[in-house]
Amino acid sequence: MSDLRRAIEDIKLRAPIEDVVRERVHDLKRAGRLWVACCPFHEERTPSFKVDPTRGTWRCYGACAEGGDQISFVERHDGLEFWDALQLLADRTGVELPRRGGPRTDQREEARPGYELLERVAKLYAEALRSREGEAARRYLQERGLNERSIAEFQLGWAPAAGSAVVDLARAQGIPFEDCEATGLARKNDRGRTYDFFRGRLMIPIRDLEGRVVGFGGRKLDDGNDGPKYVNTPDTDFFHKGRLVYGLDRALREVRRARHLVLVEGYTDVIAAHQAGLPIVGAVLGTSTTEDHAGLVRRTGARRISLVFDGDDAGSKAAARALRGLLPLDVTIDVVVLPQGTDPCDLLVRQGAPAFLSHLEHARDWFDFLCDGLQGLHGAELSRAVDGVLELLALIKRPVHRADLFKSFAARVGLPEEVLRAQWRESPAMRREAERARQRARDEREAAREAAGALEEAAGTIVPRDPVLEKSFAGLAGAILMDDSLVPLVRPHVEDCPDQELKRILEVVLELYEDSEALIDPNTVMTALGAHPARRRVVPLFEHAGTAESPRILLEGELRFLRERKAERRKNFLLERIAELEGLIRTGTETELVEAAEQEIGELLREVSGLMSPPARASV
């Protein structure tokens, strides 16, 4: 048994499937030996979603018709990839996962020098912070209440004002200047002079989820006119502002455990929170959230997101902007706007974690927060604000939830729902969406035309799918999942399976069968499949096979069909060959060739006759 398979089995033992599902589906109720609820993956009123603790599986018997184990449920519910779902459950259960093996991709290998350079420069800036030139930056950090341990843990630094520290480092260590440009650390002017991108700034290394330095945030300490207060690394192959959450690499494990993520505005807010013992805090780089931010949040498994912003008008507007990328997520979102003139860092340093937690306990639901912001508005100002709220409501994916919020919003603003819907249709956001929809339709029509042309060119080279044959192999897979004593009867047919996912399931069952100690059931098969996409089909195959009179009878019928199908293909091939030989006889002049053809025809006709005779019932 591989280390990974052993770890997955350990995770499943420590995190029973009913507990994993119940954490996410709150209406899950026991019904005999099963647990049932309305399916969390589609709208329904009659519960069709069932969890079987004995088998360690879940299944929707409604519109989804999906099923799986703990890992696949977390994948589906939390919107995670297999490895992220597995890591989330590993963190929850305290199971150590083995390192993922396999060679690095060429792309990852090519990027390595860039990551190494970024790490070296982070150390360079950290050393500069401890120098005489970094004294003002150290004093600023002290005034903000950040201690030496936090400064070291977050590797804060100073970019020397001379503007040549990175260029000199690269030159001294033989690093190509192109690497400095590619990472956004240095530039070259029109006269060919090279210089550092960051100069005379407090430096904050920004890391991705893997903990690698991908860029920097630089803060100016004086109030002069030499550039903006904050500057980030420009977009590079390593750094994309809209795809990063500062501090999430350090917060990830605790966020997955608590299932709660707090998002703030500033770097120092994050550092102060971690310093105060609140390691579930991160910050988006700029207050607007994106689809990529939503993807990161999904990977954390957080079910609650709290937005905490400064206590001023800018903070309230920032909170509204931050909702944009997060509302499509099916999670609880609440908002904290701190008292006027207070930012999270100040609150944490002066009053400590209890004061911050108290504000979180009294957070406002995002919808109530938006409605509160409409109070006192009239005329055109109210109309614009309503447009903003409607634009955000349009991001809610569940139709029932969106309709309910629409109704509540109409009541809150004292307007008929029809008026709001009319304004929604005429809002700039909906007009943009309508234009995007028209463009998507045009793109799809163009893609369809191109695909049709490609199909015409490739005619004759494409092997059409055979749903009937695939269904037969699905029956074989289901039968041996139900009764592993039938595995030897299936072995000769596995290579003929046209469906690669089904074929992989059959191969895994065969591998488990060879292991005399392995139990063969849907759970162990899904464990052995690991990240393979075929794992989503295991439970439906098992359940479908369970509707047959018996696995053996199901297998017998499918094997008979496969034999008949194979005989039919062989017969057609033989008849085509006979036709070729008959043509050769009609046009042939050489006696020897004609006689040989006639002899082969006789042999082929006897084989065809045998294929057309009804076969004796095979014993299985």
C-alpha positions, 0 to 999 in steps of 0.5 A: 500500500502506498504512503498516500493511500495509507494517509487517505485511509487514515483521514477517512477513519478520523473524519467520518463522512457524516461529520464532514457532510454535517459541517457543511449541510446543516439540515442533514438528519438521521433516517435509520442507518442513513443521513438525508438532506436536500441536495446542496448542489441543486435546488430541491424541496424533497430530500434526495441526498443521502450519506451512508456511514457504513460504506463511507459514501454520499449520493444525490438521487436527484438532478445531480446523480453524483456521489463519492467519499469525504474528499469528493464531497469537500471538492464539490462543496468547497470548490476545491481541487483534489489535493486542496480538499485532501490537504484541508481534511489532513489539516482537520485530522492531523494526518501528515500527507506524503510529499507529492512526487513526480518530476517538476514541470518544465515551467516550474523549473524555468521559474526557479531562478526567479523565485530564488532571486526574490528570496535573496532580495527579501533577505537583502532588504531585511538586512538593510532594515537593520542598518543605519539607513533603516532606522526610520523604518524601524522607528515607524514599525515600533510606533505601529506596535510591531515587535521584533519577532513579528518583523522577523517572521514577516521578513520586513525590510528596507529598500536602500534609497540609492536604488542600486542594491538589487542591481549590485547584488545581481551583478556580484552573484552573476545573475542575469539582469533579465531575471531582475526585470522578469521579477519586477525588481529592476528596470532599464531606462532609455539610456541603458542605465539599470536601477532598482524598482523599489527605492527608499521604502519599507518593504513587505515581502508578499508570498503565495500559498506555497510560501514563496516570495512572489513580489513586494509591497513598498511603503513610503515613510515621508509625506513628500510628492515622490510617488504614491504612499504604497507601490506593489511589484508590477504584474509579472509571471510571478506576481499578480495582485488580483490573485494574492491574499497577503498573509494567507500562506501563514493563515491557511492551516488555521483558516482551514481549521476554524473555517473562518477567514478575516480580510483586512486592508493593510499589511500592518493590519495582518501582521498585528493580528498574527502578533495578537494571536489571531492567525486567520487574517489576510489582506487583499492587495487593493480592496477590490476582490476578483474571481481569483481571490474567490478561488483562493478562498474556496481553497481555504475551505472557509465557510465564513468571511469577515471583512474588517475595514477602517472606520471612515467613508473610505473604509465603508466604500472599500468593504462594498468593493471587497464584496464583488469577488466574494458574493458568488461564493456560497459562504457567510459574509459579514462586515465590520466597519471600525469606529471613526479614525481606527484601523485594525492595527491600532485596535489590535495593538492598543486594545488587544485581541479581545476588542477585535474579536468583540467587533467580529462577534457583532459583525453585520451581515453583508446585505444589512450593511449595504442596506444601512448605507442607503439611509438618508439618500434621496433622488439621483444619489439613492438611484446610484446607490440602489444600482450598486446594490442591485449589481451586487445582488446579481452576483448571487448564484442561487436563484432562490437566495437571490429572489429572496434578497430582491424581495427583502431589498424592495421592502428595505428601500420602500419600493415595489419589486417590479420597479427595482427589477426594471431599474436592474434591467436598465442598470449599467451592470446589466447592460454590460452583462447583456453585451457580454452575453451577446459577445459570448454568443457570437464567440460560440457561433464562431467557435462552432463554425471553426469546429465544424470545419475542423471536423470536416478536415478530420473526417475519417480519423475520428473514432466515434463514441459508442455509448452502448459499449461504454454502458456495457463496461459500466455494468462490468465495473459495477458488478465487480464493485458489488462482488469482487469474486467476479473480478477474474471473469472481467480481466480479459476484457479490460483492455477493450474498454473504450472509456478511459475513466471506466478503464482506470476503475477496472484496472484499480479493482484488478490491482486491489484484487491482487492484494489479498488483504485489500477490501474492495468496495467503493471507498477503497477504490476511490482511495486507490484512485487518488486524484484521478477524475474517475473517482466521481463515477465509482458510487453511481456505478456501484449504486446502479449495479445494486438495482440489478437482480444480482451482480452475477446476473448483471455480469453474465448479461454484459459479457454475453453482449460483449461476446456478441458485439465482438463476434459481430465485428469479426463477422463484418470484417470477414464478409468484407474480406470475402467480398475483396477475394470474390472481386479478385477471383472475377478479375484474376487470371493467374490460376494459383491466385484464384484457387488460393482465394477460393480456398480462403473464401471457404475457410472464411465462410465456415468461420462466419457460419460459426459466428452466426450460430447461437452460442451456448450459454456460458457459465459464469 
